[in-house]
Amino acid sequence: MPRSTSCFTPRLLAAACLLAITATACQPKTAGDAGKSAKPIVIGLSLDTVREERWQRDRDEFVKHAKELGAEVRVQVANNDDARQNAQCENLLTQGVDVLVVAPHNSESAATIVQAAHKAGVPVVAYDRLIKNCDVDLYLSFDNVQVGRLQAGYAVKQVPKGRYQLIAGAPTDNNAHLFRQGQLEVLDPYVKRGDITIVGDQWATDWQPVEALKIMENALTRNANKIDAVVVSNDGLAGGAIQALAEQKLTGKVVVTGQDAELSACQRVLAGTQSMTVYKSIRALARRGAEVAILLARKQPVPDATGKIANGFKDIPAILIAPVAVDKANMDSTVVADGFHSAAELASGAPPK
Ligand code: BGC
């Protein structure tokens, strides 16, 4: 390993980062403030939605950790509405937040939020979802292309030859495109060889499970139930697809992928009605989110933002956390070991009908 990197393991960097934050989170904002009482940093957290279980955890872990670090968080939820998210962010800026952390509903139109924030001298973190075509300060997420590779990789292992339906997420969410990119990377060679036929490829507006239900019902009708695998981009949509499979008594007979390790999805994986999910440590993401927000508010560098992602405007500094594929075999060593769901919680749910 080169000398320059050997002494900066991610853990050490995170520790150094944390030290820097705790030392500064409660300091006066400017030299001019010195001597006056320290004003805590105020973070504006703008979420698109809290419908999926994971976003509730994102919010709770973020707020908790920010508080531990001496910062205050003001949370807004846009409920899948671009205009509302814009207005909420404008409002947070008017309130004088020091930094904005945004999980955008629309990866394109959220650029106006970044422009407004920068006009007010406020840095912006694109949280989990990228904001495109603007000078956003930092992108903090998971390796989302890898999420797609894990989903399709799992499916082709189970069904190396067969008929595949694809159900992607919201076209307005850049992540949905990254998941799809990773899925196609894996599937393309199989399709080219003629081993896999993609019988349908649809996107679900706003990640709505009911859309996945309809897509899957139609796909089954069109294909006289002859579908071997469904590459679904998240657990919410997987729930909808599985409901359609259940109507045809096909649950457990068709490979279905997912993502988020939602409690109900993990229970389905254990019950055999969903094949796999992808676990992403929301705790790690949210805690990191609070830490980098404080660093940016302090105009301090973020030492581990060593990745880069092109957003159409420039290469944005990025921190990408690794996702993990989960099925029955490694549920205990991943989701349970990490404290995401307890064994008792997993056992408590009767398998969803
Ligand atoms: C997130 C997923 C989530 C989906 C729907 C995506 O941007 O990465 O974890 O399931 O949005 O909220």
Boltz pocket constraint, residues with backbone or C-beta under 6 A from the ligand:
constraints:
  - pocket:
      binder: B
      contacts: [[A, 49], [A, 52], [A, 54], [A, 128], [A, 129], [A, 169], [A, 173], [A, 175], [A, 176], [A, 207], [A, 233], [A, 234], [A, 235], [A, 259], [A, 260]]
      max_distance: 6.0
